[in-house]
Amino acid sequence: IDIRVSAQFLDRLIKSSDSKSIQDIAIFNLREKPITYINFEDPFADASVTGPTHFLINKINNAIASKNRQRIFAHYYQITATETESDEIQLFRIFSPYLLVSQPLYNYTNDLVVIQTRLKPNYLKNLFNQEISQYQEYLSVEMFTHPLTEKTLNNSIVVEQIEGVDSYRFTVKVFDGIVNINLKKAFFNSSLMNLKIKIGLGALALSLFCYFILHLLIYRQIIRPITELAEGVNGVQKGNSDSLIPLNTNDEVAELNNSYLALIERIQQLANNDELTGLANRAYFNRELDNKLDSCTAETNTLGLLFIDLDNFKYVNDNFGHEAGDRVLVNFANRLTNSLRKIDRAKKQQQYQCIARLGGDEFVVLLEGLPNAEELEAIAQRIVGLFDLGFEADGKTYDVHASIGIAFQFGNKHKADAFLQQADSAMYAAKKAGKNSYCTYDDSLDNQLKEQKYIDSEVSKALRQNSLYLVYLPYFETETLEVKGFEVLLRAPELEKKGIGPDKFISIAEQSDLITKIDLWVINEALNKLANLQSMQGFDGTLAINISSRELFNDGFVAEVSSLMEQYETPPYKIIFEIAEAPLLAKDKKVLVNLTRLKALGIKIAIDNFGINYSAFSHLNHY
């Protein structure tokens, strides 16, 4: 049996054991005789029975002798440790070649053997020290003493902590034994410092990372879009209208960009377009005319200009209200645009054109590429044809017509101001010719324009210097040859030297508000003269004063006359106003109102040159 135990068991035990941690292994029978002994440090050493081994063998023998069925476990261990000596761990196993003794034994036989295994001294302490080697400066371990104990007893681990002045004491209960571990507080200071450094470095790295991410997001989401918006705004300010484009993103910058773009478009529309008609305005037209003249360098390039003025438009405003006048302007703008489009379609070519409203009832059309002035005249004739039967707007026909001036040139012979002035002069020539007609500019019109400017300047100068004077043409009683009155006639001495009489300078003055100043000056001088004749010579006749037909459309004229009559204490029946026949034919309400007011003052009205136009005596009944 001893040989079999040694041969079978020892080989497996050695192979399964960690010889580096075992001091020796001995197998004893129940008579405490060694069956096998191996010492890993001294191969010549003899086996010796330790106290615990002796205790176990006696325990087994007593159980066999008493037959009391006392339990005997297969595994035991003992830990011995003191403050002066090394700790020692002994492991025991009860083994039978014939019985399975991994469980407690109740039937014993004298063939049982006890395997005694002693681990190297300080094995457990060395094991602890290996685990805490990096903390040896702060840790110290005191091993426990544990009696011989079955392995199945309490093997729980409980840790208790006691805080000292400069250290922490941890009492660890293992298998009902105690291990005391002292940990210096300096360990935590060092660890906490390292932890603080790590946390600080980690926080710094995280802060830098967050800063980078936040900076990137701010740059991409705010700074770059705002920078691009600012660059786009600067581009628009410099004239590049395409530097801003709509953004489709759903954020504040896109909303600001699109709002600013809409504002710019609105501003550009207001800056370039007439708000009432939607046509180009004067500023935009002037820029376009300058650009076309700058680019039109070759003699083969042509530019044509139509200057359109609506005749009697003031009559519509005064009698039907400004809303009716606005409707006339809007309808004319639309019909003018459609008319020019039809011309383009008829010619199967798209020519450059710019249609603009300069203001009031003045319109211009700029055309490029027409071969000759005759083409412009054909277009003008088509526009004049829109007014053949008056002009209809919103179902109502108004007595409005058009006078059109035409200017045409090759290349850039004339600058913008001169070119526009040519068309303007031609337009006034058309008005003078009878309205609702057109006239093409030529050099003779230029001479006429210069003469008109000269006359206008001289008359204005004469009014300022009070150099005009009146002559009085008497009329007599045929039977008695008694002077019954005088007709007042105006003279301009400087213009007389040039052979220019009132028939010419009055007609020119009637094209502007200058005529009103002349009329009031004449009435003032005539009433003053009448007062002198009455006081000094007892004159009892009348004064006939020619006034412009424009005064019948002037709301303030009657009040001015009334004020002068009060100033000179003029009897109203001594005054006769001679008015041209034409305005009486219009049956204008304002004309009728002003004539009624003059009649209420007591002033007599005479029709000058009656019969020149097509009025009949029946018209007099209206007045």
C-alpha positions in Angstrom: 0.0 0.0 0.0 2.8 2.5 0.9 4.5 1.8 -2.4 1.2 2.2 -4.4 0.4 5.5 -2.6 3.9 6.8 -3.3 4.0 5.7 -6.9 0.5 6.9 -8.0 0.0 9.9 -5.8 3.3 11.5 -5.5 3.8 11.9 -9.2 0.5 13.6 -9.7 1.0 15.8 -6.6 4.4 17.0 -7.8 3.2 17.8 -11.3 0.1 19.7 -10.0 2.1 21.6 -7.3 3.8 24.9 -7.6 7.3 23.9 -6.4 8.4 27.6 -6.2 6.0 28.2 -3.3 6.2 24.8 -1.5 8.9 24.0 1.0 8.3 20.3 1.4 5.6 17.6 1.0 5.4 14.6 3.3 3.0 11.6 3.5 2.5 9.9 6.8 0.4 6.8 7.8 -1.6 6.6 10.9 1.5 5.4 12.8 3.2 8.7 12.0 5.7 6.9 9.8 6.7 8.8 6.6 5.7 7.0 3.4 7.1 9.7 1.1 9.0 12.9 1.6 10.2 15.6 -0.8 12.0 18.7 0.3 12.3 21.3 -2.5 15.1 23.2 -0.8 17.2 20.3 0.8 16.8 16.9 -0.9 18.8 15.2 2.0 16.5 16.4 4.8 14.4 13.9 6.8 10.7 14.1 7.2 9.3 15.3 10.5 5.8 15.3 11.9 4.6 18.7 12.8 2.3 19.5 15.7 -0.8 19.8 13.5 0.0 16.6 11.7 0.3 14.8 15.0 -3.0 16.3 16.1 -4.8 15.1 13.0 -3.3 11.5 13.2 -4.4 11.3 16.9 -7.8 12.6 15.9 -8.2 9.9 13.3 -7.0 7.1 15.5 -9.2 8.1 18.4 -12.2 8.1 16.0 -11.4 4.7 14.8 -11.0 3.4 18.3 -14.2 4.9 19.6 -16.2 4.2 16.5 -18.3 7.3 17.3 -18.8 8.2 13.6 -17.1 11.6 14.1 -16.7 13.5 10.9 -13.3 13.9 9.5 -12.8 16.4 6.6 -10.4 15.7 3.8 -8.7 19.1 3.8 -7.3 21.2 6.7 -5.0 24.2 6.9 -3.2 26.2 9.5 -1.5 29.6 9.5 1.1 30.4 12.1 2.5 33.9 12.4 4.2 35.9 15.1 5.8 39.4 15.3 9.3 37.9 15.5 9.1 34.8 13.4 8.1 34.2 9.8 4.6 33.2 9.1 4.1 29.6 8.1 1.2 28.0 6.2 0.6 24.2 6.4 -1.9 22.4 4.3 -3.2 18.9 5.1 -5.1 16.3 3.2 -6.5 13.0 4.4 -6.3 10.4 1.7 -7.4 6.7 1.2 -6.4 4.6 -1.8 -9.8 2.9 -1.6 -12.3 5.6 -0.6 -13.3 8.9 -2.1 -12.6 11.3 0.8 -13.4 14.6 -0.9 -16.4 14.7 1.5 -16.4 14.3 5.3 -15.7 10.7 6.4 -17.9 8.7 8.7 -16.4 5.2 8.1 -12.7 5.0 8.9 -10.1 2.4 8.0 -6.6 2.2 9.2 -5.3 2.6 5.6 -5.8 6.4 5.7 -2.8 8.6 5.1 -2.1 12.2 5.9 -0.4 14.5 3.3 1.5 17.3 5.0 2.4 20.3 2.8 4.3 23.2 4.1 4.6 26.4 2.1 7.7 28.5 2.1 8.1 30.9 5.0 6.4 34.3 4.6 4.6 33.0 1.5 1.5 34.9 2.2 3.3 38.1 3.2 5.4 37.9 0.1 2.3 37.4 -1.9 0.8 40.5 -0.4 4.0 42.5 -0.9 4.0 41.6 -4.6 0.5 43.0 -5.0 1.4 46.2 -3.1 5.0 46.6 -4.1 4.4 50.0 -5.7 2.8 51.2 -2.4 5.4 49.8 0.1 6.4 53.3 1.0 2.9 53.8 2.4 1.7 50.3 3.4 2.8 47.8 6.1 1.2 44.3 6.6 0.9 42.3 9.8 0.0 38.6 9.3 -2.5 36.7 11.5 -2.3 33.4 13.4 -5.0 30.9 12.6 -5.4 27.5 14.3 -5.8 24.2 12.5 -9.2 24.6 10.8 -11.3 22.6 8.4 -11.5 24.3 5.0 -15.3 24.4 5.1 -15.4 26.7 8.1 -16.0 30.4 7.8 -14.0 31.7 4.8 -15.7 35.2 4.4 -13.5 38.3 4.2 -14.5 41.3 6.3 -12.6 44.7 6.3 -12.7 47.1 9.2 -11.2 50.6 9.0 -9.7 52.7 11.9 -8.4 56.2 11.2 -5.3 57.2 13.0 -3.4 60.5 13.2 -1.2 59.9 10.2 -2.5 56.6 8.8 -5.4 54.4 8.3 -5.5 50.9 9.9 -7.4 48.2 8.0 -8.2 45.0 9.8 -9.0 42.2 7.3 -10.7 39.1 8.7 -9.9 36.1 6.4 -11.0 32.6 7.5 -11.5 33.8 11.0 -7.9 35.1 11.0 -6.8 38.7 11.0 -4.4 40.7 8.7 -3.6 44.2 9.8 -2.7 46.7 7.1 -1.5 50.2 7.9 -1.9 52.8 5.1 -0.2 56.2 5.5 -2.3 59.3 4.7 0.6 60.6 2.6 -0.4 57.9 0.1 -3.7 59.8 -0.5 -1.9 63.1 -0.8 0.3 61.8 -3.5 -2.5 59.9 -5.2 -4.8 62.9 -4.9 -2.1 65.1 -6.3 -1.6 62.8 -9.2 -5.3 62.5 -9.5 -5.6 66.3 -9.4 -2.9 66.6 -12.1 -4.7 64.0 -14.2 -8.0 65.7 -13.7 -6.5 69.1 -14.4 -4.8 67.9 -17.5 -8.0 66.1 -18.6 -10.1 69.2 -17.9 -7.6 71.3 -19.9 -7.6 68.8 -22.8 -11.4 68.7 -22.6 -11.6 72.5 -22.5 -9.3 72.8 -25.4 -11.3 70.2 -27.3 -14.6 71.9 -26.4 -13.1 75.3 -27.3 -12.0 74.0 -30.7 -15.4 72.4 -31.4 -17.2 75.4 -30.2 -15.0 77.7 -32.2 -15.5 75.6 -35.3 -19.3 75.6 -34.8 -19.4 79.3 -34.2 -17.2 79.9 -37.2 -19.2 77.7 -39.5 -22.7 78.6 -38.1 -22.2 82.3 -37.3 -18.9 84.0 -38.2 -18.6 82.6 -41.7 -22.2 83.2 -42.7 -22.1 86.8 -41.3 -18.8 87.4 -43.0 -20.2 86.2 -46.3 -23.3 88.4 -45.7 -21.1 91.4 -45.0 -19.1 90.8 -48.1 -22.3 90.4 -50.1 -23.6 93.7 -48.7 -20.4 95.4 -49.6 -20.6 94.0 -53.1 -24.2 95.3 -53.4 -23.0 98.7 -52.3 -20.3 98.6 -55.0 -22.9 97.9 -57.6 -22.7 94.1 -57.8 -26.3 93.1 -57.4 -25.4 89.4 -57.7 -23.1 89.3 -54.7 -26.1 88.3 -52.5 -28.0 85.1 -53.1 -31.0 83.6 -51.2 -30.2 81.1 -48.5 -32.3 78.0 -47.8 -31.0 77.2 -44.3 -33.4 77.6 -41.4 -31.4 79.8 -39.1 -31.1 83.5 -38.1 -28.3 84.3 -40.5 -30.3 83.0 -43.5 -33.3 84.9 -42.3 -31.2 88.1 -42.0 -29.6 87.4 -45.4 -33.0 86.9 -47.1 -34.6 89.9 -45.3 -31.7 92.1 -46.4 -31.9 90.7 -50.0 -35.6 91.5 -50.0 -34.9 95.0 -48.7 -32.3 95.6 -51.3 -34.6 94.4 -54.0 -37.3 96.7 -52.7 -34.9 99.6 -52.5 -33.7 98.9 -56.0 -37.2 98.7 -57.2 -38.0 102.1 -55.6 -34.8 103.5 -56.8 -35.2 102.3 -60.4 -39.0 102.1 -61.0 -41.8 104.5 -60.9 -44.0 103.5 -58.0 -47.3 104.3 -59.8 -46.8 102.8 -63.2 -44.0 100.3 -62.6 -42.0 101.7 -65.5 -38.4 102.9 -65.1 -38.1 106.2 -63.4 -36.0 109.3 -64.4 -32.9 108.2 -62.5 -32.8 104.7 -64.0 -33.5 106.1 -67.5 -30.7 108.6 -67.2 -28.3 105.9 -66.3 -29.4 103.7 -69.1 -29.2 106.6 -71.6 -25.6 107.3 -70.4 -24.6 103.7 -70.7 -26.1 103.3 -74.2 -24.4 106.4 -75.4 -21.1 105.3 -73.9 -21.3 101.9 -75.6 -22.7 103.2 -78.9 -19.4 104.2 -80.5 -19.8 102.9 -84.1 -21.6 105.0 -86.7 -23.7 102.0 -87.6 -25.2 101.9 -84.1 -28.4 104.0 -83.8 -30.4 105.3 -80.9 -33.9 106.6 -81.1 -35.8 108.6 -78.4 -39.5 109.4 -78.1 -40.5 112.1 -75.6 -44.2 111.8 -74.9 -46.3 114.4 -73.1 -50.0 113.9 -72.4 -52.1 116.9 -73.4 -55.0 118.1 -71.2 -53.8 115.8 -68.4 -54.1 118.6 -65.9 -57.7 119.0 -67.0 -58.3 115.4 -65.8 -56.7 115.9 -62.5 -58.5 119.2 -61.8 -62.0 118.0 -62.9 -62.0 114.3 -62.1 -59.5 114.0 -59.2 -56.1 112.7 -58.9 -57.3 109.1 -58.7 -58.7 109.4 -62.2 -55.4 111.0 -63.3 -53.5 108.1 -61.8 -55.7 105.6 -63.6 -55.1 107.4 -66.9 -51.3 107.2 -66.3 -51.3 103.5 -65.4 -53.5 102.6 -68.3 -51.4 104.6 -70.7 -48.2 102.9 -69.3 -49.7 99.5 -69.9 -50.9 100.3 -73.4 -47.6 101.9 -74.4 -45.7 98.8 -73.2 -48.1 96.4 -75.0 -47.9 98.5 -78.2 -44.1 98.3 -78.3 -44.2 94.6 -77.7 -46.6 94.1 -80.7 -44.2 96.1 -82.8 -41.3 93.8 -81.8 -43.4 90.7 -82.5 -44.5 92.1 -85.9 -40.8 92.6 -86.9 -39.9 89.2 -85.4 -37.0 90.6 -83.5 -36.3 91.8 -80.0 -34.9 95.3 -79.9 -33.5 97.0 -76.8 -36.0 99.4 -75.4 -36.4 101.3 -72.1 -39.7 102.8 -71.3 -39.7 105.3 -68.4 -41.9 107.9 -66.7 -40.0 111.0 -66.1 -42.6 112.5 -63.8 -46.1 113.9 -64.1 -47.5 113.2 -67.6 -44.1 112.9 -69.3 -42.9 109.6 -70.7 -39.8 108.6 -72.7 -39.0 105.5 -74.9 -35.4 104.7 -75.7 -34.9 102.4 -78.7 -31.7 100.9 -80.1 -30.9 99.4 -83.5 -33.6 101.1 -85.6 -32.4 101.7 -89.2 -33.7 105.3 -89.6 -35.9 108.0 -88.1 -38.9 106.8 -90.3 -39.1 103.7 -88.1 -39.4 106.0 -85.0 -42.1 108.1 -86.7 -44.1 104.9 -87.5 -43.9 103.9 -83.8 -44.9 107.5 -82.8 -47.9 107.4 -85.1 -49.0 104.1 -83.5 -48.8 105.7 -80.0 -50.7 108.8 -81.2 -53.4 106.5 -82.6 -54.1 105.4 -79.0 -55.7 108.8 -78.4 -57.7 109.2 -81.7 -61.0 109.1 -79.9 -59.8 110.3 -76.5 -58.3 108.0 -73.9 -60.3 105.4 -72.2 -59.5 104.3 -68.6 -61.8 102.1 -66.5 -64.7 102.5 -68.9 -64.6 106.3 -69.0 -63.2 108.3 -71.9 -61.1 111.4 -71.2 -60.2 114.2 -73.5 -56.5 113.4 -73.3 -54.1 113.3 -76.2 -50.3 112.9 -76.8 -47.6 115.1 -78.2 -44.5 113.2 -79.1 -41.0 114.5 -79.8 -38.6 112.3 -81.8 -34.8 112.4 -81.6 -32.6 110.1 -83.7 -28.8 109.8 -84.0 -26.0 107.5 -85.2 -23.3 106.7 -82.7 -22.8 109.0 -79.8 -22.9 112.3 -81.6 -24.7 114.0 -78.8 -24.5 113.5 -75.0 -27.4 112.4 -72.9 -28.6 115.9 -71.9 -28.4 117.3 -75.4 -30.1 114.2 -76.9 -33.0 114.4 -74.4 -33.3 118.1 -75.0 -33.7 117.5 -78.7 -36.6 115.2 -78.1 -38.1 117.6 -75.6 -37.8 120.5 -78.1 -39.5 118.3 -80.8 -42.3 117.5 -78.4 -43.0 121.2 -77.8 -43.0 121.7 -81.5 -45.6 119.0 -81.8 -47.7 120.7 -79.1 -47.5 124.0 -80.9 -48.5 122.3 -84.2 -51.9 121.3 -82.7 -51.3 118.5 -80.2 -52.0 114.8 -80.6 -49.2 114.7 -83.1 -45.5 114.0 -83.3 -42.5 116.0 -84.6 -38.9 114.9 -85.4 -36.1 117.0 -84.3 -33.9 118.9 -86.8 -31.5 121.8 -86.5 -34.3 124.4 -87.1 -35.9 123.3 -83.9 -32.6 123.8 -82.2 -32.7 127.4 -83.4 -36.2 127.8 -82.2 -35.3 126.4 -78.8 -32.4 128.8 -78.4 -34.8 131.7 -79.3 -37.3 130.4 -76.8 -34.7 130.3 -74.1 -33.6 133.8 -75.0 -37.1 135.2 -74.9 -37.9 133.4 -71.6 -34.7 134.8 -70.1 -35.3 138.4 -71.3 -38.9 138.4 -70.1 -37.9 137.1 -66.7 -35.2 139.8 -66.5 -37.6 142.5 -67.5 -40.0 141.5 -64.8 -37.2 141.6 -62.2 -36.0 145.0 -63.4 -39.5 146.4 -64.0 -38.5 147.4 -67.5 -41.7 146.2 -69.2 -44.2 148.9 -70.1 -47.8 149.3 -71.2 -49.3 151.1 -74.1 -53.0 152.1 -74.2 -55.0 151.7 -77.3 -58.1 154.0 -77.1 -61.5 153.1 -78.5 -64.1 155.8 -79.3 -67.8 156.5 -79.4 -68.3 156.6 -83.2 -70.9 159.4 -83.2 -69.2 161.7 -80.7 -65.6 160.5 -81.0 -65.5 160.5 -77.2 -62.9 158.1 -75.7 -64.8 155.4 -74.0 -61.9 153.3 -72.8 -58.5 151.8 -73.5 -57.2 148.4 -74.4 -54.0 147.7 -72.5 -51.1 146.3 -74.6 -47.8 145.0 -73.2 -44.3 145.8 -74.6 -40.8 144.5 -73.9 -38.2 147.1 -75.0 -35.2 144.7 -75.2 -37.2 142.2 -77.3 -38.6 145.0 -79.5 -35.0 145.8 -80.5 -34.8 142.2 -81.8 -38.1 142.6 -83.6 -39.9 140.2 -81.2 -43.4 141.4 -80.3 -45.9 140.3 -77.7 -47.6 137.8 -80.0 -44.4 135.7 -79.9 -43.1 136.2 -76.3 -46.6 135.8 -74.8 -47.0 132.5 -76.5 -43.6 131.3 -75.2 -44.5 132.6 -71.7 -47.7 130.6 -71.8 -45.7 127.4 -71.9 -44.7 128.0 -68.3 -45.9 129.7 -65.1 -44.1 132.9 -66.4 -47.4 134.0 -68.0 -49.1 134.3 -64.5 -46.4 136.7 -63.3 -46.8 138.7 -66.5 -50.6 138.9 -66.2 -50.5 140.0 -62.6 -47.9 142.7 -63.4 -50.0 144.0 -66.2 -53.2 144.1 -64.1 -51.3 145.9 -61.3 -49.9 148.5 -63.7 -53.2 149.0 -65.5 -55.3 149.4 -62.3 -52.7 151.9 -61.0 -52.9 153.9 -64.3 -56.7 153.8 -64.2 -56.7 155.2 -60.6 -54.5 158.1 -61.7 -56.7 158.8 -64.7 -59.8 158.9 -62.6 -58.3 161.1 -59.9 -56.4 163.5 -62.1 -58.6 163.8 -65.2 -61.9 162.4 -64.1 -61.7 159.6 -66.6 -65.0 157.5 -66.6 -64.1 154.9 -69.2 -63.1 151.3 -69.0 -59.8 149.3 -69.3 -59.7 146.2 -71.4 -56.9 143.9 -70.2 -55.8 140.8 -72.1 -55.2 137.8 -69.8 -53.9 134.3 -70.6 -56.4 131.5 -70.9 -54.2 129.6 -68.3 -55.6 131.9 -65.7 -59.0 130.3 -66.0 -57.4 127.1 -64.7 -55.5 129.0 -61.9 -57.2 128.5 -58.5 -55.5 131.6 -57.0 -56.0 134.1 -59.9 -59.4 135.5 -58.9 -58.2 136.1 -55.3 -55.2 138.0 -56.6 -57.3 140.2 -58.8 -59.7 140.9 -56.0 -56.8 142.0 -53.8 -55.5 144.4 -56.4 -58.9 145.9 -57.0 -59.3 146.6 -53.3 -55.8 148.1 -53.2 -56.5 150.6 -56.0 -60.3 151.0 -55.1 -61.1 150.1 -58.7 -64.8 150.0 -59.6 -65.2 146.4 -61.0 -67.5 147.5 -63.9 -64.6 149.6 -65.2 -62.5 146.4 -65.9 -62.9 144.1 -68.9 -60.8 140.9 -69.2 -60.2 139.8 -72.8 -59.8 136.0 -73.0 -59.0 133.8 -75.9 -61.8 131.7 -77.4 -60.2 128.2 -77.1 -60.7 127.5 -73.4 -64.3 128.3 -73.6 -64.8 125.5 -76.1 -63.6 122.9 -73.6 -66.6 123.3 -71.2 -64.2 122.8 -68.3 -65.7 123.0 -64.9 -62.8 124.9 -63.4 -63.1 127.4 -66.3 -66.7 127.9 -65.5 -66.1 128.3 -61.8 -63.4 131.0 -62.3 -65.6 132.8 -64.8 -68.4 132.8 -62.3 -66.1 134.2 -59.6 -64.9 137.0 -61.9 -68.5 137.8 -62.7 -69.3 137.9 -59.0 -66.6 140.6 -58.6 -68.4 142.6 -61.3 -65.7 142.3 -63.9 -66.8 142.0 -67.5 -65.5 139.3 -69.8 -64.8 139.7 -73.5 -63.8 137.0 -76.0 -60.7 138.1 -77.9 -60.6 137.3 -81.6 -64.0 135.7 -81.6 -64.6 133.5 -84.6 -61.0 132.3 -85.2 -62.0 128.9 -83.8 -65.1 127.0 -84.3 -67.3 128.4 -81.5 -70.8 129.6 -82.2 -72.9 132.3 -80.6 -74.7 129.6 -78.7 -71.5 129.0 -76.6 -71.9 132.4 -75.0 -75.1 131.2 -73.3 -73.0 129.0 -71.1 -71.2 132.0 -69.6 
